[in-house]
C-alpha cells in the first residue's frame, strides 16, 4: 500500500494519462480486456472502514433512546424511538408495497437514508422513483454500483460519479496495464459485475470520517486526495458510503441496498478531463441508466433508438443541411438548404419584432477588453472568450451582445419618454467552449441568437415581462412546443437593494399569474444581478430544453452609468437608472435548429422546409412544362426542384418522399394541356397512391395560404 501511495503522491493532476482518451470504440475495434487482479487498495479501504465503522456503531448504541413523534405530510403521526426507528420502519408500518417502492426519505426537509435511524421527533416524507429528488438518489446509488464494476473490471481509480438528467456516469483513470481505453466490448462485463452486485443486495453503509482518516483511506488515489484537500475543510468531517467492495467519498444519501436497483444498463463511453479542465488528466467516462423495473428500461432503450433516428447530426448529413470540419471546430457550415431553415427562423423572429415594437441594431463583433472589464465579463468569463491582440491592445470577440447595447443606449442623453427601448441583435457570437464539450449544433463556438435587450423604467417591468411571455407563447405554439415556467428569486449573494429586488420579483410574479400558465417558484436561484424566469420546452419525445431567457439586470445599468431624464414629478432626482431585461426566445439559432430537426424528425412543416415541392415529369415530352411549373413556384417564393433524371416514375416519387419534400407534383401530357399538376402530399396518406389534379395557379395559391398559416401539417386547404 505504501508503494501505491507514493506513486499517487508523485503524480500531479496534469500528468497526462498513459491511456489515451479517445472516441468510443465498437466492440470489434478493441482488444479483449486483460484479466485484472483485484486491486490491493480495496482491502486497504475495507480495513480502515471496518475499524471506524465499528466505533461509530458503538457510539450510536450509547445514544439515549427516547420516544419520538414522526409527522407525515398528511398531518398524521407515528410514534417511534430515537436512534432506533428508521424511515423504512415507518414505511413498513404503513404498507409493504410502500416500503418496497421506497427510494429515499426526507427528514425535516433533508434527504435521509431510509435505514438511518431518526435522531429525534421530525417531519417525514417517503419518496419513490417518480419523485425527481428520489430519482437522482436512485441514479446516484446506481453510479456507485457502476464504480464498483469499473474498479473490479479495469483495476482503475475512480474520480467523480454523479447522477445526471438521464442516468449517471463515472469518470475513471484506467491503469496502463489495462493496455487500452474503454470500448464497447467492456459494456457486457461491466453489466455482469453490476448485476452481480445487485443480486447480492449489498447494503449502503454510511460512515462519518475525519479529513485525516479520509486522506489515509484514499492515499492511493490522487484524484480523491485532491477532492478531500480542496472540499473538506481542515478539522471537519464528511461521509463515505460502502456497498460491497466499493467505498467512495460521498455525501449521500442512498437507496437501502443494491437490490433496490432492478434494471441496469451501460449505455456509452467518452473521453473527459478531471474536473472538466483540459489542463488536467485525460480520463474515461462511462455512462449508465437504471430503473426500478425492466419494462421502464426497455422503454428507455426504445426511446434511445428513436432519438438516434432523429439525431440532428445524422439528419443534417442526410438532408445536406450542415456539416462540421476539423479546420473550424465548433462552427457549423450551413449548406444552401440548411441556410434556408436558418434564414427562415431569423425572418420569422424579425417579423415578430416588427409587430412588437423592437428595433433591430447591428453591433461590432470585436471589442477592446476595456469594455469587458467594465461589464464584468473579463473578470468572470475570460476563459470562455476568444482574445486577440491588435496594435498592442487586447481585444476579444463578443460572447454576448449586452455590453455593446449598453454603449448604444448611452451614446446620448435619453428621456424616460423613449422607454421602453427594445434593441434586437442577430449578431454573430463566439464562445470558447472546450473541444470535449462540443456536440453538433447543441454546443458550438460560433452562433447567432435572437438576442434582445429591453431598457425600461422600474414601473414598466411588469408590462414588458407580460409582453415577453406572450412573445414566447406565440413562437413556441407555432413550433408545437409545450413549456414550463419557473421564477428564480434573489440568491444569498446579490447586488442592489433588497427593496428593489422585492419589487421586481413581485412584478414578475404578477405577470406570471396574469399570463395564465402554471408556474413554480425557484427560491434563491436568480442571478446575482437580478431575478429571472426560466423557461423549459418539451419536444415530440418529451425531452426538456431551456432556450428562452427572461432576465432582469440591475447591475449593467450601474456599471455603464446608464440614466434617463426623469419625469418632473419624480422624487428621486433629475435622472433615474433604467432596468435591463435580457430576452431571447429561440436562444442560439444553431441549437434551435438541432431541437427542431429532432422534434420534426426531418419532416419539416412547409413554412420551414428546405425542400417544399418536387416536380416529377412522367415523360421527356413534358420536361419543358415541368421546368415551367418549377419556375412559377420559384417566382412565388417556394423551394422547388424538378427531377429529369433517368429513374422510373415510381422511383422518382419514392426519392422525393425519402427526401421529405412536402409536395410532389406529377405532370404528364394531360397536366400540360390543362395547365395543372397532380399533387401528392407527404402528410396526407390519401394522396400518396394517386394525387389530386389542380390547376397550377390554384395550387400555388393554396400553397401560399398554407405557408402563411405556418401549420405543422402540410395539407392543402381547399
Residue pairs with C-beta under 8 A, 6 or more apart in sequence:
1 40
1 41
1 44
1 219
1 220
4 40
4 41
4 44
4 219
4 220
5 219
5 220
7 220
8 219
8 220
8 221
8 222
8 225
9 219
9 222
11 222
12 222
13 222
13 223
13 226
13 274
13 275
13 280
13 281
14 279
14 280
14 281
15 281
16 281
16 282
17 173
17 174
17 281
17 282
17 283
18 176
19 174
19 175
19 176
19 178
19 180
19 181
19 284
20 181
20 282
21 181
21 271
21 272
21 282
21 283
21 284
22 181
22 271
23 270
23 271
24 182
24 183
24 184
24 268
24 269
24 270
25 181
25 183
25 184
25 185
26 183
26 184
27 183
27 184
27 185
27 187
28 185
29 183
30 180
30 183
30 184
30 185
30 186
31 179
31 180
32 185
33 153
33 154
33 178
33 185
33 186
33 189
34 177
34 178
34 179
36 152
36 153
36 154
36 155
36 177
36 178
37 155
38 152
38 245
39 151
39 155
41 220
41 221
42 151
42 245
44 217
44 220
45 217
45 218
45 247
46 245
46 247
48 213
48 216
48 217
49 207
49 217
49 240
49 242
49 247
52 207
52 209
52 213
53 205
53 207
53 242
56 207
56 208
60 83
60 117
63 82
63 83
63 119
64 82
64 83
65 81
65 82
65 83
65 84
66 81
66 82
66 120
67 79
67 80
67 81
67 82
68 79
68 80
68 81
68 82
68 85
68 118
68 120
68 121
68 122
69 77
69 78
69 79
69 80
69 121
70 77
70 78
70 79
70 80
70 85
70 90
70 118
70 121
70 122
70 123
70 124
71 77
71 121
71 122
71 123
71 124
72 78
72 90
72 123
72 124
72 125
72 126
73 123
73 125
78 90
78 93
80 89
80 90
80 118
82 117
82 118
82 119
82 120
83 117
83 118
83 119
84 117
85 117
85 118
86 114
86 115
86 116
86 117
86 118
87 102
87 105
87 107
87 112
87 113
87 114
87 115
87 116
87 118
87 124
87 126
88 99
88 102
88 114
88 115
88 256
90 124
90 126
91 98
91 99
91 102
91 114
91 126
92 99
94 126
98 126
98 128
101 128
101 129
101 292
102 114
102 126
102 127
102 128
102 256
103 114
103 127
103 128
103 129
103 131
103 134
103 135
103 137
103 138
103 255
103 260
103 292
104 111
104 112
104 113
104 114
104 127
104 133
104 134
104 137
104 138
104 253
104 254
104 255
105 111
105 112
105 113
105 114
105 124
105 125
105 126
105 127
106 112
106 123
106 124
106 125
106 127
106 133
107 118
107 122
107 123
107 124
108 122
108 123
109 123
111 133
111 137
111 252
111 253
112 253
113 204
113 206
113 252
113 253
113 254
113 256
114 255
114 256
115 203
115 204
115 256
116 206
116 253
118 124
127 133
127 134
128 134
128 292
129 135
129 138
129 291
129 292
135 163
136 163
137 163
137 253
137 254
137 255
138 163
138 255
138 260
138 261
138 290
138 292
139 163
139 164
139 167
139 168
139 289
139 290
140 161
140 162
140 163
140 168
140 250
140 254
141 204
141 243
141 254
141 255
141 258
141 260
141 261
142 163
142 167
142 168
142 261
142 264
142 288
142 289
142 290
143 161
143 162
143 163
143 168
143 169
143 170
143 288
144 161
144 204
144 241
144 243
144 246
144 248
144 250
144 254
145 194
145 197
145 198
145 243
145 258
145 261
145 264
145 290
146 161
146 168
146 169
146 170
146 190
146 194
146 266
146 286
146 288
147 158
147 161
147 170
147 172
147 246
147 248
148 193
148 194
148 197
148 243
148 244
148 245
148 246
149 189
149 190
149 191
149 193
149 194
149 197
150 156
150 158
150 170
150 172
150 190
150 286
151 158
151 245
151 246
152 193
152 245
153 186
153 189
153 190
153 193
154 172
154 174
154 175
154 178
154 182
154 186
155 175
155 177
155 178
156 172
156 173
156 174
156 175
156 178
156 284
157 172
157 173
157 175
157 220
157 221
157 222
157 223
157 224
158 170
158 171
158 172
158 221
158 223
158 224
158 248
159 170
159 171
159 172
159 173
159 223
159 224
159 274
159 283
160 170
160 171
160 275
161 168
161 169
161 170
161 171
161 248
162 168
162 169
165 544
166 289
167 267
167 287
167 288
167 289
167 290
168 287
168 288
168 289
168 290
169 285
169 286
169 287
169 288
170 285
170 286
170 288
171 272
171 274
171 283
171 284
171 285
172 182
172 283
172 284
172 285
172 286
173 223
173 281
173 283
173 284
174 181
174 182
174 284
181 284
182 269
182 284
182 286
183 269
184 269
186 269
187 266
190 266
190 286
191 264
191 265
191 266
194 264
194 266
194 288
195 264
197 243
197 244
197 258
198 258
198 259
198 261
198 262
198 264
199 259
200 244
200 258
200 259
201 257
201 258
201 259
202 243
202 244
202 257
202 258
202 259
203 243
203 256
203 257
204 241
204 242
204 243
204 252
204 254
204 255
204 256
204 257
204 258
205 241
205 242
205 243
206 239
206 240
206 241
206 252
206 253
206 254
207 239
207 240
207 241
207 242
208 237
208 238
208 239
209 217
209 237
209 238
209 239
209 240
210 236
210 237
211 228
211 232
211 233
211 234
211 235
211 236
211 237
211 238
214 228
214 232
214 238
214 240
214 249
215 225
215 228
215 229
217 240
217 247
218 224
218 225
218 228
218 249
219 225
223 274
223 281
224 249
227 249
228 249
232 238
238 249
238 251
239 250
239 251
239 252
240 247
240 248
240 249
240 250
241 247
241 248
241 250
241 252
241 254
243 254
243 257
243 258
244 258
255 261
260 292
261 290
261 292
262 290
262 291
262 292
262 293
262 294
263 290
263 291
263 292
263 293
263 294
263 296
263 297
264 288
264 289
264 290
264 297
265 288
265 289
265 290
265 297
265 301
266 286
266 287
266 288
267 287
267 288
267 289
267 304
268 286
268 287
269 284
269 285
269 286
269 287
270 284
270 285
270 287
270 436
271 282
271 283
271 284
271 285
271 436
272 282
272 283
272 284
272 285
272 436
273 279
273 280
273 281
273 282
273 283
273 434
273 436
274 280
274 281
274 283
276 434
278 434
278 435
278 436
289 297
289 300
290 297
291 297
291 300
303 541
306 541
307 541
307 543
307 598
308 314
309 601
310 541
310 597
310 598
310 599
310 601
310 602
311 440
311 598
312 440
312 441
312 442
312 593
312 594
312 595
312 597
312 598
313 440
313 441
315 321
315 597
315 598
315 601
315 602
316 322
316 323
316 338
316 440
316 441
316 597
317 323
318 602
319 337
319 602
319 610
319 611
319 659
319 660
320 335
320 337
320 338
321 334
321 335
321 337
321 338
321 341
321 593
321 597
321 610
322 332
322 333
322 334
322 335
322 338
322 441
322 593
323 332
323 333
323 335
324 330
324 331
324 332
324 333
324 440
325 333
328 446
329 435
329 438
329 445
330 433
330 435
330 438
330 443
330 444
330 445
330 446
331 444
331 445
331 446
332 338
332 441
332 444
332 446
332 590
334 342
336 610
337 610
337 611
337 639
338 593
338 610
340 610
340 639
341 593
341 596
341 604
341 608
341 610
342 589
342 593
344 607
344 608
345 586
345 589
345 592
345 593
345 608
346 426
346 448
346 450
346 589
348 475
348 478
349 450
349 475
349 585
349 586
350 360
350 426
352 471
352 474
352 475
353 360
353 424
353 452
356 422
356 467
356 471
357 422
358 422
358 423
358 424
358 452
359 421
359 422
359 423
359 424
360 424
360 425
360 426
361 405
361 408
361 423
361 424
361 425
362 425
362 427
363 398
363 401
363 404
363 405
363 408
363 425
363 427
364 398
364 404
365 397
365 398
365 427
365 428
365 430
366 388
366 395
366 396
366 397
366 398
367 395
367 396
367 398
367 403
367 404
368 393
368 394
368 395
369 378
369 387
369 394
369 395
369 396
371 403
371 404
371 407
372 378
372 381
372 382
372 385
372 396
372 403
373 379
374 403
374 559
374 560
375 402
375 403
375 406
375 556
375 559
375 560
376 555
376 559
377 385
377 399
377 400
377 403
378 385
378 396
381 399
382 396
383 432
384 399
384 431
384 432
384 433
385 396
385 397
385 399
385 430
385 431
385 432
386 396
386 397
386 430
386 432
387 394
387 395
387 396
388 394
388 395
388 396
388 397
389 395
397 429
397 430
398 404
398 427
398 429
398 430
399 429
399 430
399 431
400 429
400 451
401 425
401 427
401 429
401 449
401 451
401 453
402 453
402 553
402 556
402 580
402 582
403 556
403 560
404 425
405 423
405 425
405 453
406 556
406 557
406 559
406 560
406 562
406 580
407 560
408 423
409 421
409 423
409 455
409 560
409 562
409 578
410 560
410 561
410 562
413 565
414 421
414 563
414 564
414 565
415 564
415 565
416 457
416 564
416 565
416 566
416 567
416 576
418 564
419 455
419 456
419 457
419 460
419 564
419 578
420 454
420 455
420 456
420 457
420 460
420 463
420 464
421 454
421 455
421 456
422 452
422 453
422 454
422 455
423 452
423 453
423 454
423 455
424 450
424 451
424 452
425 449
425 451
425 452
426 448
426 449
426 450
426 451
426 589
427 448
427 451
428 446
428 447
428 448
429 446
429 447
429 448
429 449
429 451
430 445
430 446
431 445
431 447
432 445
433 443
433 444
433 445
437 443
438 444
438 445
440 594
441 590
441 591
441 593
441 594
442 590
442 591
442 594
442 595
443 591
444 588
444 590
444 591
447 588
447 589
447 590
447 591
448 588
448 589
448 590
449 584
449 586
449 587
449 588
449 589
450 584
450 585
450 586
450 587
450 589
451 583
451 584
452 583
452 584
453 580
453 581
453 582
453 583
454 464
454 468
454 580
454 581
454 583
455 562
455 578
455 579
455 580
456 464
456 578
456 579
456 581
457 564
457 576
457 578
457 579
458 500
458 503
458 504
458 579
460 579
461 504
461 507
461 508
461 552
461 579
461 581
462 507
462 508
462 510
462 511
464 581
465 507
465 508
465 511
465 512
465 533
465 550
465 581
466 511
466 514
466 515
468 550
468 581
468 583
469 485
469 511
469 512
469 515
469 517
469 533
469 550
470 515
471 583
471 585
472 483
472 535
472 548
472 550
472 585
473 483
473 515
473 517
475 585
475 586
476 482
476 483
476 537
476 548
476 585
478 710
479 596
479 599
479 712
480 540
480 599
480 712
481 537
481 538
481 539
481 599
482 537
482 538
483 517
483 535
483 536
483 537
483 538
483 548
484 518
484 519
484 520
484 535
484 536
484 538
485 512
485 515
485 517
485 518
485 519
485 520
485 533
485 534
485 535
486 519
486 520
486 521
486 522
486 533
486 534
486 536
487 505
487 508
487 509
487 512
487 519
487 520
487 521
487 522
487 531
487 532
487 533
487 534
488 522
488 524
488 525
488 526
488 527
488 531
488 532
488 533
488 534
489 501
489 505
489 521
489 522
489 523
489 524
489 525
489 526
489 531
490 498
490 501
490 505
490 524
490 526
490 531
491 524
491 525
491 526
491 527
491 528
492 524
493 528
494 501
494 526
494 528
494 529
495 528
495 529
495 554
495 555
495 558
496 529
496 530
496 554
496 555
500 554
501 530
501 531
504 530
504 531
504 552
504 554
504 579
505 531
508 531
508 533
508 552
512 519
512 533
522 534
526 532
527 551
527 553
528 555
529 553
529 554
529 555
529 556
530 551
530 552
530 553
530 554
530 555
530 579
531 552
532 549
532 550
532 551
532 552
533 550
533 551
534 546
535 546
535 547
535 548
535 549
535 550
536 544
536 545
536 546
537 544
537 545
537 546
537 547
537 548
537 595
538 544
538 545
539 545
539 595
539 598
539 599
540 599
540 600
540 601
541 598
541 599
545 591
545 595
546 587
547 584
547 585
547 586
547 587
547 588
547 591
547 592
547 595
548 584
548 585
548 586
548 587
549 582
549 583
549 584
549 587
550 581
550 582
550 583
551 581
551 582
551 583
552 579
552 580
552 581
552 582
553 579
553 580
553 581
553 582
554 577
554 579
556 562
556 580
557 563
557 577
557 578
557 579
557 580
558 577
562 577
562 578
563 575
563 576
563 577
563 578
564 575
564 576
564 578
565 574
565 575
566 572
566 573
566 574
566 575
566 576
570 576
586 592
596 608
600 608
602 660
603 660
603 682
603 683
604 610
604 611
604 660
604 662
605 662
605 710
605 711
605 712
605 713
605 714
606 612
606 662
606 663
606 703
606 706
606 707
606 711
606 714
607 706
607 707
607 708
607 709
607 710
607 711
609 639
609 660
609 661
609 662
609 714
610 639
611 639
611 641
611 659
611 660
611 661
611 662
612 633
612 638
612 639
612 640
612 661
612 662
612 663
612 703
613 630
613 633
613 638
613 639
613 640
613 641
613 661
613 662
613 663
613 664
613 665
613 703
614 640
614 641
614 642
614 643
614 656
614 659
614 661
614 663
614 664
614 665
615 626
615 627
615 629
615 630
615 633
615 640
615 641
615 642
615 643
615 665
615 667
615 677
616 626
616 642
616 643
616 649
616 652
616 653
616 656
616 664
616 665
616 666
616 667
617 623
617 625
617 626
617 642
617 643
617 644
617 667
617 668
618 649
618 666
618 667
618 668
618 669
619 668
619 669
620 644
621 669
621 672
622 667
622 668
622 669
622 671
622 672
623 642
623 644
625 667
625 671
625 672
626 642
626 644
626 667
627 642
627 644
629 640
629 642
629 665
629 667
629 677
629 696
630 640
630 641
630 642
632 696
632 697
632 700
633 640
633 700
633 703
634 640
636 700
636 703
636 704
637 704
637 707
638 700
638 703
638 707
641 661
643 652
643 655
643 656
645 652
647 655
649 666
653 664
653 666
653 680
656 664
657 664
657 682
657 688
660 682
661 682
662 681
662 682
662 683
662 714
663 679
663 680
663 681
663 682
663 703
663 714
664 679
664 680
664 682
664 691
665 677
665 678
665 679
665 680
665 699
666 677
666 678
666 680
666 691
667 677
667 678
668 678
670 676
670 693
671 677
671 678
671 693
674 693
674 695
675 695
675 696
675 697
676 693
676 694
676 695
676 696
676 699
677 693
677 694
677 696
677 699
678 690
678 691
678 692
678 693
679 687
679 691
679 692
679 693
679 694
679 699
679 716
680 687
680 688
680 691
681 687
681 688
681 691
681 714
681 715
681 716
682 714
683 713
683 714
683 715
684 714
684 715
694 702
699 716
702 716
702 717
702 718
703 716
705 717
706 714
706 715
706 716
706 717
709 717
